[in-house]
Amino acid sequence: MKQNLYLIRGAPGSGKSTFAKNIVGEAKSADGSFAHFEADMYHLDKNGVYKWEPSNIKKAHNWCFASTVHAIEAKVKNVIVSNTFTKMWELNKYLNLVS
């Protein structure tokens, strides 16, 4: 089975999350196998309220990467990650998962 890893990169507020949701919609239509992660998801409480804490930035990115690794290992067909990826090393970390 071929897996797809979509890495969506851009400035804050540029539409990364919206674009990711569109891909999720297409993945659901195709075969239903998808996972979508963003570091911002870490900051949502159990009620879906966004509670950003600057001290949790590293934890949020570690959670996002670990969740992505888990999805790839679980053979999820379409794995979508949308983050700013402002530094190339941030992006390479994900690219190395599929190379």
N, C-alpha and C positions, 0 to 999 in steps of 0.2 A: 504494500500500500504506500502510495506517495503521500508524504506530509508536506504541508505548506506552512511556512513561517512568514507572516506579514509583519514587518517592522515599520511603524508609522512614526515619522519624525517631524518635528516642527516647533515653532515658537508657541509659548502659552497663548491660548485663545485662538489658535489658527484653524481649528476645526478637526483636530486629530481624533477626538472622541467621536464626533459625528461621523467621520469617515469610517472609523472602526466599526461603529454600529451598523453602517451600511454593508460592510463586508460580512459582519455577523449575520445580517439578514439574508445575504446571498448564500452563505454557508448553510444556514438552516434550510433554505429552499433546496439546496443541492443534495445534502445528505445528513444534515443535522449534527455533524460532528465538528464542534468548534470550542475554543476557549479564548477568552479575551481578558487581557490584563493591562493595567496601568498602575503606576506607583500611587497615583491619587486614590485608587480603590482602598488602599491601606488605611486611609484617613476617614473612611466611612464607618460610623458606629452601627450598632445592630439595627437601628431604625432608618439607616440610609442617610443620616445627617453628616455632612462633611465637617470634620473637626481637625483642621490642619494644625500641627505642632511642628515648629522648625526642628526641634530636637529629634523628631522621628523620620527625617528625610532619608537617612541611611537605612533605617529599618524598612521603610517603605520600598526602597529600590531593591533591597535584599529579598523582601517578600515577593516582589514582582518577578525577579529573576528565578527564584526558587519555584514559584508557581509555574513559570514557563518551562523550566526543566522537567517538572513533574508531568505537565501536560504532554510534552514531547515523549517522555519515557512511557506514558500511558497510551501512546500511539493515537492521540487526538489528531484528526486529519488536518484541521485548520487551526493554527495557533496565531493569535493576533496580539501584538504588543504595541501600545501607543504611548510614547513618552517623548520628552523633548530631545533626548539623545544629543545634547549640545557638544559633547566631546566624543571624538572618534573612538576612544577606548570604551566608552559606554555602549556604543553600537557594536563594536567588535566582539564584546563579551557575548552578545546574542548571536552574531554571525558565526562564531566559533562552534555554536551548538549544532549547526547543520553542515559544517564543512568537513 
